[in-house]
Amino acid sequence: MKEDMSSIRRLLEHQVSGLMWQEVERREPLRAMLIKRLERMGISPELSDQLACYIPEDTPPQKAWKALLSLVSDQIVISKQDILRKGGIVALLGPTGVGKTTTVAKLAARAAMEYGSDNVAW
């Protein structure tokens, strides 16, 4: 009985969620489009919704997307320090195909040229 109640609850939550999303798409189509694009990029639904709320609904879609990407990029902290000079351990995070391995190879090549290949760990 407990499992059945849980199953019914999940079904109702799913249905209500779907209805709420349809209402958002109907009333705020730009916001809905921006949220979907951000989610396809791997950004959480919560953060996607928060970011999309900053873009006025009457903004043309192309300008809206550029403004949203600018908001996202403003949230990324970039160190001004030269990581080769500082040394230590560096972690590169990101989805497949964004250039993590290429970046590591370039950093290793620069470090090898500056400090010698014996001082570079891979």
All heavy atoms as an XYZ file, in Angstrom:
950
protein
N       0.829     -1.182      0.000
C       0.000      0.000      0.000
C       0.889      1.266      0.000
O       0.598      2.222     -0.700
C      -0.908     -0.028      1.231
C      -1.823      1.145      1.336
S      -3.247      0.877      0.315
C      -4.467      1.683      1.267
N       1.967      1.211      0.791
C       2.873      2.355      0.882
C       3.543      2.616     -0.474
O       3.673      3.773     -0.892
C       3.917      2.086      1.959
C       4.666      3.294      2.406
C       5.549      2.940      3.583
C       6.157      4.188      4.179
N       6.983      3.915      5.337
N       3.964      1.555     -1.155
C       4.576      1.694     -2.475
C       3.587      2.266     -3.477
O       3.949      3.095     -4.317
C       5.099      0.349     -2.969
C       6.396     -0.073     -2.332
C       6.893     -1.392     -2.895
O       6.693     -1.655     -4.100
O       7.478     -2.157     -2.119
N       2.344      1.802     -3.412
C       1.316      2.310     -4.315
C       1.091      3.809     -4.101
O       0.967      4.570     -5.064
C      -0.002      1.560     -4.115
C       0.057      0.131     -4.628
O       0.961     -0.172     -5.441
O      -0.796     -0.686     -4.214
N       1.052      4.234     -2.847
C       0.853      5.650     -2.534
C       2.038      6.486     -3.056
O       1.846      7.565     -3.610
C       0.681      5.854     -1.031
C      -0.612      5.272     -0.472
S      -2.069      6.023     -1.192
C      -2.042      7.601     -0.402
N       3.242      5.960     -2.873
C       4.426      6.663     -3.368
C       4.398      6.775     -4.884
O       4.737      7.812     -5.451
C       5.695      5.939     -2.938
O       5.874      6.039     -1.561
N       3.980      5.700     -5.533
C       3.899      5.691     -6.988
C       2.867      6.708     -7.474
O       3.123      7.454     -8.432
C       3.541      4.290     -7.471
O       3.395      4.277     -8.858
N       1.728      6.758     -6.831
C       0.676      7.712     -7.200
C       1.169      9.139     -6.973
O       0.939     10.027     -7.794
C      -0.612      7.429     -6.402
C      -1.233      6.115     -6.880
C      -1.620      8.575     -6.547
C      -2.372      5.610     -6.020
N       1.871      9.346     -5.869
C       2.389     10.683     -5.575
C       3.377     11.136     -6.655
O       3.319     12.275     -7.133
C       3.069     10.686     -4.209
C       3.619     12.044     -3.861
C       4.344     12.025     -2.537
N       4.863     13.339     -2.288
C       4.764     13.975     -1.155
N       4.189     13.406     -0.130
N       5.266     15.172     -1.012
N       4.291     10.248     -7.047
C       5.254     10.594     -8.092
C       4.537     10.914     -9.407
O       4.908     11.849    -10.120
C       6.259      9.465     -8.289
C       7.326      9.401     -7.212
C       8.466      8.464     -7.590
N       8.050      7.116     -7.917
C       7.873      6.122     -7.037
N       8.080      6.347     -5.750
N       7.497      4.933     -7.429
N       3.519     10.142     -9.726
C       2.757     10.365    -10.946
C       2.079     11.733    -10.910
O       2.135     12.499    -11.875
C       1.717      9.264    -11.141
C       0.785      9.428    -12.340
C       1.577      9.369    -13.647
C      -0.285      8.361    -12.323
N       1.459     12.069     -9.785
C       0.792     13.363     -9.650
C       1.799     14.512     -9.732
O       1.533     15.530    -10.376
C       0.018     13.431     -8.332
C      -1.284     12.639     -8.290
C      -1.861     12.621     -6.878
C      -2.296     13.219     -9.263
N       2.940     14.359     -9.070
C       3.971     15.402     -9.130
C       4.441     15.601    -10.560
O       4.646     16.743    -11.003
C       5.145     15.040     -8.218
C       4.839     15.194     -6.748
C       5.954     14.682     -5.850
O       6.879     13.990     -6.342
O       5.892     14.966     -4.641
N       4.606     14.501    -11.277
C       5.027     14.589    -12.673
C       3.970     15.308    -13.516
O       4.299     16.169    -14.342
C       5.294     13.180    -13.223
C       5.719     13.166    -14.652
N       6.966     13.575    -15.058
C       5.045     12.811    -15.784
C       7.052     13.472    -16.370
N       5.895     13.004    -16.833
N       2.717     14.958    -13.315
C       1.626     15.579    -14.074
C       1.519     17.074    -13.775
O       1.391     17.885    -14.688
C       0.291     14.879    -13.756
C       0.201     13.454    -14.239
C       0.229     13.365    -15.751
O      -0.303     14.208    -16.440
N       0.878     12.331    -16.267
N       1.591     17.434    -12.501
C       1.499     18.847    -12.112
C       2.685     19.617    -12.666
O       2.544     20.739    -13.172
C       1.397     18.985    -10.570
C       1.577     20.431    -10.146
C       0.067     18.446    -10.077
N       3.860     19.019    -12.608
C       5.056     19.654    -13.144
C       4.893     19.921    -14.639
O       5.238     20.998    -15.132
C       6.273     18.764    -12.894
O       7.399     19.271    -13.549
N       4.365     18.952    -15.355
C       4.126     19.108    -16.792
C       3.141     20.226    -17.084
O       3.338     21.024    -18.002
N       2.083     20.314    -16.293
C       1.093     21.373    -16.481
C       1.691     22.745    -16.191
O       1.431     23.723    -16.899
C      -0.124     21.132    -15.577
C      -1.009     19.951    -15.965
C      -2.059     19.695    -14.894
C      -1.674     20.197    -17.311
N       2.518     22.816    -15.152
C       3.153     24.089    -14.808
C       4.100     24.521    -15.924
O       4.160     25.696    -16.277
C       3.898     23.970    -13.479
C       2.962     23.873    -12.288
S       3.805     23.533    -10.739
C       4.876     24.926    -10.582
N       4.840     23.560    -16.491
C       5.764     23.883    -17.576
C       5.006     24.372    -18.802
O       5.434     25.313    -19.468
C       6.647     22.688    -17.907
C       7.601     23.009    -19.007
C       7.578     22.537    -20.280
C       8.709     23.915    -18.947
N       8.606     23.084    -21.015
C       9.316     23.938    -20.213
C       9.244     24.710    -17.943
C      10.423     24.715    -20.509
C      10.354     25.492    -18.242
C      10.924     25.489    -19.508
N       3.874     23.753    -19.107
C       3.067     24.181    -20.238
C       2.591     25.620    -20.042
O       2.565     26.408    -20.991
C       1.866     23.258    -20.430
C       2.220     21.919    -21.011
C       1.014     20.994    -21.103
O      -0.085     21.323    -20.651
N       1.228     19.821    -21.680
N       2.271     25.969    -18.812
C       1.823     27.329    -18.508
C       2.976     28.324    -18.708
O       2.784     29.403    -19.253
C       1.285     27.398    -17.075
C       0.757     28.747    -16.668
C      -0.469     29.201    -17.450
O      -1.105     28.368    -18.133
O      -0.781     30.400    -17.390
N       4.174     27.938    -18.277
C       5.350     28.799    -18.479
C       5.590     28.990    -19.975
O       5.829     30.114    -20.439
C       6.609     28.207    -17.801
C       7.874     28.941    -18.239
C       6.474     28.240    -16.286
N       5.518     27.909    -20.738
C       5.737     28.002    -22.188
C       4.694     28.898    -22.850
O       5.013     29.620    -23.789
C       5.694     26.613    -22.823
C       6.921     25.787    -22.552
C       6.872     24.447    -23.243
O       5.843     23.752    -23.145
O       7.876     24.087    -23.882
N       3.474     28.851    -22.356
C       2.401     29.658    -22.936
C       2.556     31.135    -22.569
O       2.464     32.004    -23.421
C       1.042     29.147    -22.449
C      -0.145     29.830    -23.119
C      -1.471     29.362    -22.565
N      -1.694     29.739    -21.179
C      -2.010     30.984    -20.761
N      -2.102     31.956    -21.621
N      -2.208     31.231    -19.489
N       2.845     31.413    -21.294
C       2.904     32.806    -20.832
C       4.255     33.462    -21.060
O       4.322     34.667    -21.272
C       2.551     32.891    -19.341
C       1.092     32.638    -19.059
C       0.689     32.905    -17.623
N       1.638     32.350    -16.659
C       2.123     33.020    -15.630
N       1.780     34.260    -15.413
N       2.966     32.444    -14.805
N       5.346     32.678    -20.994
C       6.697     33.225    -21.131
C       7.528     32.357    -22.081
O       8.447     31.662    -21.653
C       7.370     33.291    -19.758
C       6.633     34.160    -18.755
C       7.263     34.066    -17.380
O       6.881     33.178    -16.607
O       8.165     34.899    -17.113
N       7.209     32.412    -23.368
C       7.900     31.526    -24.315
C       9.409     31.769    -24.398
O      10.172     30.823    -24.557
C       7.220     31.817    -25.658
C       6.518     33.117    -25.484
C       6.204     33.244    -24.026
N       9.840     33.017    -24.278
C      11.277     33.299    -24.330
C      11.980     32.658    -23.148
O      13.004     31.990    -23.304
C      11.543     34.802    -24.355
C      13.024     35.177    -24.381
C      13.638     34.808    -25.735
C      13.222     36.641    -24.073
N      11.432     32.846    -21.958
C      12.027     32.260    -20.756
C      12.101     30.744    -20.871
O      13.120     30.125    -20.555
C      11.215     32.657    -19.520
C      11.756     32.087    -18.251
C      11.009     32.656    -17.042
N      11.163     31.760    -15.938
C      10.179     31.281    -15.201
N       8.933     31.653    -15.440
N      10.414     30.467    -14.217
N      11.026     30.126    -21.361
C      11.000     28.669    -21.522
C      12.080     28.212    -22.497
O      12.777     27.227    -22.249
C       9.617     28.221    -21.998
N      12.239     28.948    -23.603
C      13.260     28.587    -24.599
C      14.659     28.697    -24.000
O      15.497     27.820    -24.191
C      13.130     29.499    -25.825
C      14.103     29.205    -26.951
S      15.671     30.111    -26.894
C      15.164     31.797    -27.086
N      14.906     29.777    -23.247
C      16.219     29.968    -22.634
C      16.517     28.872    -21.623
O      17.633     28.340    -21.576
C      16.292     31.342    -21.975
C      16.211     32.539    -22.922
C      16.123     33.840    -22.128
C      17.376     32.557    -23.888
N      15.539     28.523    -20.818
C      15.714     27.453    -19.826
C      16.068     26.146    -20.517
O      17.013     25.453    -20.125
C      14.451     27.291    -18.954
C      14.281     28.509    -18.046
C      14.502     26.006    -18.136
C      12.939     28.581    -17.328
N      15.344     25.810    -21.565
C      15.605     24.554    -22.286
C      17.017     24.540    -22.874
O      17.719     23.531    -22.804
C      14.580     24.354    -23.409
C      13.239     23.877    -22.932
C      12.316     23.663    -24.117
C      10.944     23.237    -23.679
N      10.026     23.069    -24.817
N      17.449     25.652    -23.460
C      18.787     25.698    -24.062
C      19.873     25.537    -23.002
O      20.862     24.834    -23.211
C      18.980     27.004    -24.831
C      18.217     27.013    -26.150
C      18.515     28.245    -26.967
N      19.814     28.144    -27.630
C      20.260     29.032    -28.500
N      19.534     30.087    -28.813
N      21.442     28.882    -29.044
N      19.684     26.195    -21.859
C      20.662     26.063    -20.783
C      20.703     24.633    -20.254
O      21.778     24.090    -19.989
C      20.335     27.038    -19.643
C      20.611     28.510    -19.923
C      20.063     29.371    -18.791
C      22.091     28.754    -20.117
N      19.546     24.015    -20.094
C      19.502     22.636    -19.607
C      20.180     21.685    -20.584
O      20.860     20.748    -20.174
C      18.062     22.206    -19.343
C      17.471     22.862    -18.099
C      16.030     22.466    -17.850
O      15.439     21.717    -18.661
O      15.485     22.920    -16.825
N      20.023     21.934    -21.895
C      20.706     21.090    -22.890
C      22.217     21.247    -22.794
O      22.965     20.365    -23.188
C      20.216     21.415    -24.305
C      18.862     20.818    -24.627
C      18.568     20.829    -26.124
N      18.620     22.135    -26.723
C      17.574     22.945    -26.916
N      16.374     22.559    -26.547
N      17.723     24.120    -27.482
N      22.676     22.374    -22.257
C      24.104     22.606    -22.064
C      24.603     21.940    -20.782
O      25.794     21.964    -20.487
C      24.395     24.104    -21.988
C      24.197     24.832    -23.296
S      24.350     26.634    -23.130
C      26.005     26.817    -22.523
N      23.688     21.363    -20.008
C      24.085     20.679    -18.781
C      23.924     21.511    -17.519
O      24.349     21.094    -16.447
N      23.310     22.676    -17.630
C      23.080     23.515    -16.454
C      21.813     23.024    -15.763
O      20.830     22.673    -16.412
C      22.985     25.000    -16.858
C      24.333     25.437    -17.452
C      22.590     25.879    -15.688
C      24.369     26.836    -17.989
N      21.838     23.004    -14.448
C      20.708     22.473    -13.679
C      19.432     23.262    -13.974
O      19.487     24.459    -14.281
C      21.006     22.541    -12.179
O      20.927     23.880    -11.719
N      18.277     22.603    -13.848
C      17.006     23.302    -14.075
C      16.828     24.513    -13.154
O      16.324     25.551    -13.588
C      15.946     22.237    -13.780
C      16.647     20.939    -14.013
C      18.073     21.172    -13.618
N      17.260     24.394    -11.911
C      17.106     25.494    -10.958
C      17.921     26.713    -11.385
O      17.421     27.834    -11.411
C      17.519     25.055     -9.547
C      16.646     23.982     -8.947
C      16.982     22.572     -9.438
O      18.065     22.374    -10.047
O      16.151     21.674     -9.233
N      19.194     26.483    -11.714
C      20.051     27.588    -12.130
C      19.589     28.154    -13.472
O      19.596     29.370    -13.682
C      21.514     27.143    -12.209
C      22.528     28.215    -12.597
C      22.467     29.410    -11.650
C      23.929     27.631    -12.634
N      19.168     27.289    -14.379
C      18.661     27.738    -15.676
C      17.482     28.681    -15.483
O      17.397     29.738    -16.117
C      18.220     26.545    -16.527
O      19.307     25.718    -16.825
N      16.580     28.311    -14.603
C      15.405     29.134    -14.326
C      15.813     30.469    -13.718
O      15.331     31.528    -14.120
C      14.451     28.387    -13.392
C      13.145     29.124    -13.179
O      12.642     29.745    -14.139
O      12.624     29.091    -12.053
N      16.743     30.433    -12.766
C      17.199     31.677    -12.124
C      17.827     32.621    -13.146
O      17.543     33.825    -13.150
C      18.211     31.366    -11.027
C      17.606     30.743     -9.799
C      18.679     30.323     -8.797
O      19.867     30.565     -9.000
N      18.248     29.681     -7.728
N      18.689     32.087    -13.996
C      19.361     32.922    -14.996
C      18.373     33.483    -16.015
O      18.441     34.661    -16.377
C      20.454     32.128    -15.705
C      21.672     31.774    -14.862
C      22.529     30.728    -15.572
C      22.494     33.014    -14.548
N      17.451     32.655    -16.478
C      16.491     33.083    -17.500
C      15.579     34.194    -16.991
O      15.110     35.024    -17.774
C      15.670     31.887    -17.976
N      15.356     34.233    -15.687
C      14.483     35.267    -15.109
C      15.062     36.671    -15.264
O      14.327     37.653    -15.189
C      14.217     34.981    -13.633
S      13.046     33.649    -13.374
N      16.372     36.784    -15.484
C      17.001     38.099    -15.623
C      16.784     38.723    -17.001
O      17.059     39.900    -17.205
C      18.506     37.996    -15.361
C      18.850     37.842    -13.909
C      19.177     36.596    -13.396
C      18.847     38.934    -13.052
C      19.504     36.441    -12.055
C      19.155     38.791    -11.712
C      19.487     37.537    -11.223
O      19.796     37.389     -9.902
N      16.315     37.932    -17.947
C      16.136     38.423    -19.313
C      14.678     38.824    -19.512
O      13.782     37.998    -19.379
C      16.528     37.347    -20.350
C      17.923     36.779    -20.057
C      16.421     37.897    -21.771
C      19.052     37.787    -20.108
N      14.413     40.107    -19.854
C      13.027     40.537    -20.076
C      12.383     39.756    -21.223
O      13.022     39.465    -22.235
C      13.169     42.023    -20.440
C      14.500     42.434    -19.895
C      15.369     41.211    -19.973
N      11.122     39.442    -21.058
C      10.389     38.618    -22.021
C      10.287     39.277    -23.397
O      10.173     38.589    -24.406
C       8.990     38.306    -21.475
C       8.206     37.291    -22.266
C       8.836     35.899    -22.295
O       9.498     35.493    -21.329
O       8.656     35.198    -23.312
N      10.357     40.596    -23.464
C      10.213     41.277    -24.753
C      11.547     41.422    -25.501
O      11.617     42.059    -26.547
C       9.556     42.647    -24.573
C      10.370     43.574    -23.662
O      11.307     43.097    -22.990
O      10.045     44.778    -23.620
N      12.612     40.808    -24.993
C      13.916     40.853    -25.650
C      13.904     39.955    -26.881
O      13.412     38.826    -26.815
C      15.021     40.367    -24.681
O      14.936     41.102    -23.474
C      16.397     40.527    -25.291
N      14.433     40.419    -28.017
C      14.510     39.539    -29.197
C      15.348     38.300    -28.867
O      16.351     38.397    -28.152
C      15.215     40.410    -30.248
C      14.987     41.819    -29.800
C      14.922     41.769    -28.302
N      14.944     37.127    -29.364
C      15.620     35.874    -28.999
C      17.139     35.875    -29.168
O      17.856     35.393    -28.296
C      14.964     34.841    -29.916
C      13.609     35.392    -30.181
C      13.786     36.882    -30.219
N      17.656     36.425    -30.280
C      19.112     36.433    -30.485
C      19.817     37.259    -29.412
O      20.835     36.856    -28.871
C      19.457     37.004    -31.867
C      19.195     36.039    -33.008
C      20.134     34.851    -32.966
O      19.815     33.828    -32.374
N      21.276     34.973    -33.593
N      19.254     38.439    -29.111
C      19.842     39.290    -28.076
C      19.680     38.657    -26.701
O      20.565     38.769    -25.848
C      19.196     40.675    -28.092
C      19.642     41.531    -29.245
C      19.093     42.940    -29.129
C      19.608     43.773    -30.291
N      19.208     45.173    -30.191
N      18.565     37.986    -26.499
C      18.311     37.336    -25.209
C      19.341     36.248    -24.949
O      19.871     36.143    -23.836
C      16.893     36.751    -25.184
N      19.630     35.448    -25.959
C      20.593     34.362    -25.793
C      21.986     34.921    -25.508
O      22.692     34.438    -24.628
C      20.591     33.447    -27.014
C      21.507     32.289    -26.875
C      22.591     32.008    -27.633
C      21.444     31.253    -25.886
N      23.202     30.863    -27.186
C      22.518     30.379    -26.116
C      20.580     30.981    -24.833
C      22.764     29.257    -25.335
C      20.813     29.851    -24.041
C      21.892     29.015    -24.295
N      22.381     35.966    -26.234
C      23.691     36.585    -25.995
C      23.766     37.180    -24.591
O      24.785     37.055    -23.911
C      23.979     37.646    -27.048
C      24.326     37.066    -28.397
C      24.648     38.141    -29.409
C      24.952     37.499    -30.756
N      25.281     38.483    -31.764
N      22.697     37.829    -24.160
C      22.669     38.410    -22.814
C      22.746     37.314    -21.756
O      23.433     37.461    -20.736
C      21.403     39.246    -22.628
N      22.072     36.213    -22.001
C      22.080     35.100    -21.054
C      23.471     34.465    -20.977
O      23.961     34.169    -19.876
C      21.039     34.061    -21.459
C      20.769     32.960    -20.442
C      20.262     33.559    -19.137
C      19.765     31.983    -20.988
N      24.114     34.276    -22.118
C      25.471     33.737    -22.120
C      26.428     34.676    -21.389
O      27.345     34.225    -20.695
C      25.958     33.488    -23.549
C      25.280     32.334    -24.288
C      25.835     32.222    -25.709
C      25.427     31.028    -23.543
N      26.205     35.960    -21.522
C      27.024     36.935    -20.803
C      26.820     36.790    -19.293
O      27.783     36.856    -18.519
C      26.662     38.345    -21.257
O      27.405     39.301    -20.554
N      25.576     36.580    -18.881
C      25.294     36.346    -17.460
C      26.017     35.103    -16.957
O      26.591     35.108    -15.873
C      23.787     36.158    -17.233
C      22.925     37.388    -17.113
C      21.450     36.995    -17.050
C      23.303     38.193    -15.892
N      25.969     34.047    -17.740
C      26.632     32.798    -17.361
C      28.139     33.017    -17.259
O      28.770     32.610    -16.280
C      26.318     31.660    -18.364
C      27.161     30.436    -18.093
C      24.833     31.299    -18.296
N      28.716     33.678    -18.250
C      30.170     33.880    -18.232
C      30.596     34.771    -17.072
O      31.699     34.610    -16.544
C      30.663     34.440    -19.567
O      30.217     35.767    -19.743
N      29.734     35.693    -16.661
C      30.055     36.549    -15.510
C      30.143     35.741    -14.208
O      30.776     36.183    -13.250
C      29.015     37.654    -15.342
C      29.114     38.714    -16.425
O      30.141     38.756    -17.134
O      28.157     39.503    -16.552
N      29.506     34.581    -14.179
C      29.503     33.748    -12.979
C      30.747     32.866    -12.869
O      30.988     32.259    -11.841
C      28.255     32.847    -12.949
C      26.952     33.607    -12.957
C      26.834     34.560    -11.785
O      27.041     34.187    -10.649
N      26.532     35.812    -12.075
N      31.547     32.803    -13.933
C      32.734     31.952    -13.946
C      33.930     32.756    -13.455
O      34.302     33.764    -14.055
C      32.994     31.390    -15.354
C      31.801     30.551    -15.807
C      34.281     30.569    -15.382
C      31.853     30.136    -17.257
N      34.502     32.324    -12.354
C      35.649     33.016    -11.785
C      36.907     32.562    -12.521
O      37.168     31.369    -12.648
C      35.776     32.704    -10.278
C      36.975     33.407     -9.684
C      34.506     33.092     -9.549
N      37.672     33.525    -12.994
C      38.899     33.231    -13.722
C      40.071     33.822    -12.947
O      40.071     35.006    -12.626
C      38.853     33.818    -15.147
C      37.699     33.203    -15.925
C      40.174     33.594    -15.866
C      37.442     33.839    -17.264
N      41.033     32.982    -12.659
C      42.214     33.420    -11.919
C      43.116     34.245    -12.824
O      43.333     33.904    -13.984
C      42.990     32.205    -11.392
O      44.206     32.621    -10.821
N      43.666     35.302    -12.296
C      44.595     36.143    -13.052
C      46.035     35.651    -12.899
O      46.936     36.161    -13.522
C      44.505     37.600    -12.564
C      43.131     38.210    -12.709
C      42.779     38.438    -14.141
C      41.438     39.141    -14.222
N      40.755     38.958    -15.448
N      46.240     34.642    -12.051
C      47.585     34.133    -11.804
C      48.025     33.201    -12.930
O      47.227     32.470    -13.496
C      47.634     33.372    -10.482
C      47.325     34.232     -9.281
C      47.292     33.421     -8.000
O      47.175     32.200     -8.029
N      47.381     34.096     -6.875
N      49.295     33.232    -13.228
C      49.882     32.323    -14.210
C      50.093     30.979    -13.514
O      50.959     30.863    -12.647
C      51.203     32.887    -14.727
C      51.827     32.020    -15.810
O      51.350     30.886    -16.041
O      52.806     32.480    -16.423
N      49.308     29.988    -13.871
C      49.379     28.705    -13.162
C      50.721     28.004    -13.359
O      51.111     27.190    -12.531
C      48.208     27.767    -13.535
C      48.183     27.457    -15.029
C      46.893     28.346    -13.094
C      47.126     26.463    -15.432
N      51.432     28.311    -14.435
C      52.751     27.705    -14.618
C      53.760     28.287    -13.623
O      54.611     27.574    -13.105
C      53.248     27.911    -16.045
C      52.535     27.090    -17.118
C      53.135     27.381    -18.486
C      52.601     25.610    -16.820
N      53.653     29.567    -13.363
C      54.566     30.192    -12.400
C      54.239     29.775    -10.974
O      55.132     29.568    -10.167
C      54.501     31.712    -12.511
C      54.915     32.218    -13.866
C      55.816     33.423    -13.762
N      56.124     33.997    -15.057
C      56.954     33.477    -15.927
N      57.549     32.361    -15.674
N      57.189     34.054    -17.086
N      52.960     29.668    -10.691
C      52.535     29.307     -9.338
C      52.860     27.852     -9.036
O      53.235     27.497     -7.931
C      51.036     29.564     -9.169
C      50.530     29.334     -7.776
C      49.069     29.685     -7.660
C      48.603     29.404     -6.239
N      47.192     29.608     -6.079
N      52.677     26.981    -10.017
C      52.943     25.553     -9.826
C      51.808     24.873     -9.069
O      50.775     25.458     -8.820
N      52.033     23.630     -8.728
C      51.026     22.889     -7.979
C      50.171     22.017     -8.866
O      50.572     21.632     -9.968
N      48.982     21.749     -8.399
C      48.055     20.862     -9.098
C      46.924     21.699     -9.684
O      46.394     22.594     -9.026
C      47.488     19.805     -8.127
C      48.632     18.942     -7.595
C      46.427     18.965     -8.812
C      48.225     18.014     -6.481
N      46.552     21.382    -10.904
C      45.484     22.097    -11.591
C      44.434     21.083    -12.008
O      44.762     20.005    -12.513
C      46.032     22.830    -12.841
C      44.911     23.492    -13.612
C      47.081     23.848    -12.445
N      43.169     21.413    -11.802
C      42.069     20.553    -12.239
C      41.295     21.269    -13.337
O      40.948     22.438    -13.185
C      41.138     20.234    -11.074
N      41.054     20.576    -14.436
C      40.254     21.122    -15.523
C      38.969     20.313    -15.596
O      39.007     19.086    -15.727
C      41.005     21.039    -16.852
C      42.337     21.788    -16.915
C      43.000     21.557    -18.262
C      42.138     23.264    -16.661
N      37.839     20.988    -15.533
C      36.541     20.328    -15.542
C      35.734     20.798    -16.735
O      35.822     21.959    -17.126
C      35.766     20.657    -14.259
C      36.475     20.369    -12.941
C      35.660     20.909    -11.788
C      36.707     18.892    -12.786
N      34.937     19.904    -17.275
C      34.064     20.284    -18.381
C      33.580     19.072    -19.128
O      34.114     17.974    -18.979
N      32.548     19.261    -19.935
C      31.997     18.142    -20.700
C      32.940     17.689    -21.809
O      33.918     18.363    -22.141
C      30.697     18.707    -21.275
C      30.881     20.175    -21.269
C      31.813     20.493    -20.140
N      32.624     16.575    -22.386
C      33.407     16.003    -23.477
C      33.505     16.981    -24.639
O      32.528     17.609    -25.013
C      32.723     14.696    -23.961
O      32.603     13.823    -22.855
C      33.502     14.033    -25.069
N      34.719     17.095    -25.174
C      34.899     17.867    -26.394
C      35.133     19.351    -26.236
O      35.149     20.075    -27.226
N      35.323     19.855    -25.019
C      35.504     21.298    -24.847
C      36.962     21.737    -24.826
O      37.241     22.924    -24.762
C      34.783     21.827    -23.580
C      33.290     21.638    -23.687
C      35.331     21.182    -22.336
N      37.895     20.774    -24.864
C      39.308     21.132    -24.962
C      40.140     20.935    -23.717
O      41.228     21.507    -23.607
N      39.687     20.105    -22.792
C      40.463     19.872    -21.561
C      41.807     19.226    -21.874
O      42.852     19.705    -21.419
C      39.675     18.980    -20.588
C      38.380     19.582    -20.078
C      37.661     18.647    -19.149
C      37.261     17.342    -19.765
N      36.262     17.387    -20.818
N      41.797     18.180    -22.653
C      43.034     17.465    -22.980
C      43.973     18.351    -23.784
O      45.187     18.396    -23.524
C      42.715     16.172    -23.752
O      41.833     15.378    -22.962
C      43.979     15.380    -24.065
N      43.441     19.082    -24.729
C      44.257     19.999    -25.521
C      44.884     21.063    -24.625
O      46.069     21.403    -24.775
C      43.396     20.675    -26.607
O      42.830     19.647    -27.433
C      44.214     21.631    -27.457
N      44.129     21.577    -23.681
C      44.657     22.584    -22.760
C      45.775     22.011    -21.905
O      46.822     22.655    -21.715
C      43.526     23.141    -21.869
O      42.523     23.716    -22.718
C      44.041     24.181    -20.896
N      45.575     20.794    -21.398
C      46.617     20.153    -20.597
C      47.881     19.972    -21.430
O      48.995     20.227    -20.955
C      46.138     18.803    -20.026
C      47.287     18.011    -19.444
C      45.062     19.023    -18.975
N      47.724     19.546    -22.672
C      48.890     19.347    -23.551
C      49.623     20.670    -23.781
O      50.859     20.715    -23.752
C      48.448     18.738    -24.881
N      48.894     21.739    -23.984
C      49.520     23.046    -24.195
C      50.228     23.527    -22.931
O      51.334     24.070    -22.997
C      48.477     24.064    -24.655
C      48.017     23.827    -26.079
C      46.984     24.847    -26.499
C      46.558     24.592    -27.945
N      45.656     25.635    -28.439
N      49.604     23.332    -21.789
C      50.236     23.716    -20.525
C      51.516     22.904    -20.291
O      52.539     23.437    -19.862
C      49.273     23.526    -19.349
C      48.113     24.520    -19.257
C      47.122     24.073    -18.181
C      48.617     25.920    -18.990
N      51.430     21.603    -20.583
C      52.602     20.738    -20.400
C      53.726     21.151    -21.343
O      54.902     21.182    -20.953
C      52.220     19.273    -20.630
N      53.405     21.485    -22.579
C      54.422     21.906    -23.542
C      55.082     23.211    -23.097
O      56.310     23.350    -23.152
C      53.797     22.072    -24.932
N      54.271     24.158    -22.620
C      54.833     25.422    -22.122
C      55.727     25.187    -20.920
O      56.819     25.756    -20.819
C      53.699     26.378    -21.731
C      53.183     27.210    -22.873
C      52.184     28.254    -22.445
N      52.668     29.102    -21.366
C      51.866     29.776    -20.538
N      50.556     29.688    -20.676
N      52.370     30.526    -19.583
N      55.265     24.339    -20.001
C      56.061     24.057    -18.808
C      57.361     23.345    -19.186
O      58.417     23.634    -18.618
C      55.244     23.212    -17.822
N      57.292     22.425    -20.136
C      58.492     21.701    -20.562
C      59.499     22.650    -21.197
O      60.703     22.534    -20.968
C      58.114     20.590    -21.548
N      59.022     23.601    -21.982
C      59.929     24.571    -22.609
C      60.571     25.473    -21.557
O      61.733     25.819    -21.657
C      59.178     25.414    -23.642
C      58.818     24.651    -24.892
S      58.069     25.596    -26.252
C      57.302     26.968    -25.534
N      59.795     25.831    -20.548
C      60.299     26.775    -19.549
C      61.124     26.104    -18.454
O      62.127     26.645    -17.999
C      59.125     27.532    -18.921
C      59.578     28.726    -18.112
C      58.459     29.719    -17.852
O      57.527     29.807    -18.679
O      58.528     30.398    -16.817
N      60.683     24.924    -18.014
C      61.327     24.280    -16.865
C      62.037     22.969    -17.196
O      62.650     22.361    -16.331
C      60.290     24.014    -15.764
C      59.586     25.265    -15.308
C      58.257     25.494    -15.629
C      60.258     26.226    -14.561
C      57.606     26.642    -15.212
C      59.615     27.382    -14.140
C      58.293     27.582    -14.469
O      57.658     28.716    -14.062
N      61.905     22.490    -18.417
C      62.491     21.205    -18.804
C      61.471     20.093    -18.654
O      60.667     20.081    -17.723
N      61.545     19.140    -19.557
C      60.545     18.072    -19.571
C      60.605     17.172    -18.341
O      59.606     16.541    -17.976
C      60.676     17.233    -20.841
O      61.958     16.653    -20.900
N      61.734     17.100    -17.659
C      61.837     16.281    -16.459
C      61.021     16.835    -15.301
O      60.736     16.136    -14.333
C      63.298     16.152    -16.005
C      64.136     15.350    -16.986
O      63.523     14.651    -17.838
O      65.363     15.420    -16.912
N      60.628     18.105    -15.378
C      59.879     18.755    -14.304
C      58.385     18.842    -14.577
O      57.676     19.569    -13.900
C      60.434     20.161    -14.056
C      61.831     20.107    -13.494
O      62.099     19.340    -12.577
N      62.716     20.917    -14.057
N      57.927     18.105    -15.590
C      56.508     18.104    -15.934
C      55.943     16.712    -15.686
O      56.461     15.726    -16.176
C      56.283     18.508    -17.421
C      54.803     18.443    -17.778
C      56.842     19.898    -17.675
N      54.874     16.649    -14.887
C      54.189     15.377    -14.633
C      52.887     15.349    -15.418
O      52.181     16.340    -15.502
C      53.920     15.218    -13.138
N      52.566     14.234    -15.967
C      51.336     14.087    -16.756
C      50.421     13.121    -16.102
O      50.676     12.139    -15.580
C      51.715     13.661    -18.162
C      50.561     13.538    -19.074
C      49.856     12.402    -19.332
C      49.951     14.554    -19.877
N      48.861     12.648    -20.242
C      48.900     13.967    -20.581
C      50.173     15.898    -20.049
C      48.085     14.672    -21.464
C      49.377     16.580    -20.921
C      48.338     15.968    -21.624
